[in-house]
């Protein structure tokens, strides 16, 4: 069985939320203006949920990757 970053329990501390904000802002800039509008107009809509899922996954990966 492979354990993925989403399977790991993570403390949502200041470091987590700072990374989350940076990832969210970066991903938001990559989106089409129409999608950004939908995200802001309906925070519970499909576009927002998908964005949040991707942000969560990337944030976890960044925080769980080994440091060299």
FENLINNOR-V84660 format. One record per residue. N is the residue number from 1. RES is the residue in three letters. OMEGA is omega in degrees with one decimal (NA if undefined). Layout:
n-><N;N>
res-><RES;RES>
omega-><OMEGA;OMEGA>
This chain:
n-><1;2;3;4;5;6;7;8;9;10;11;12;13;14;15;16;17;18;19;20;21;22;23;24;25;26;27;28;29;30;31;32;33;34;35;36;37;38;39;40;41;42;43;44;45;46;47;48;49;50;51;52;53;54;55;56;57;58;59;60;61;62;63;64;65;66;67;68>
res-><UNK;UNK;UNK;UNK;UNK;UNK;UNK;UNK;UNK;UNK;UNK;UNK;UNK;UNK;UNK;UNK;UNK;UNK;UNK;UNK;UNK;UNK;UNK;UNK;UNK;UNK;UNK;UNK;UNK;UNK;UNK;UNK;UNK;UNK;UNK;UNK;UNK;UNK;UNK;UNK;UNK;UNK;UNK;UNK;UNK;UNK;UNK;UNK;UNK;UNK;UNK;UNK;UNK;UNK;UNK;UNK;UNK;UNK;UNK;UNK;UNK;UNK;UNK;UNK;UNK;UNK;UNK;UNK>
omega-><179.3;177.0;179.3;177.4;-178.6;179.3;-174.8;175.6;-175.1;172.9;179.0;-178.5;-178.3;179.1;178.4;-175.3;175.2;177.4;178.9;-179.2;179.7;180.0;-180.0;-179.8;179.3;-177.9;178.6;179.2;-179.8;-174.9;173.6;-178.4;179.0;179.4;177.6;178.3;179.1;179.3;-178.0;-178.6;-177.3;-177.4;178.3;-178.0;-176.8;-178.9;179.6;-180.0;178.7;178.1;-179.6;178.5;180.0;178.2;179.1;-179.6;-178.4;178.3;179.1;179.6;-179.7;-176.7;-177.7;-179.0;-178.8;177.8;178.5;NA>
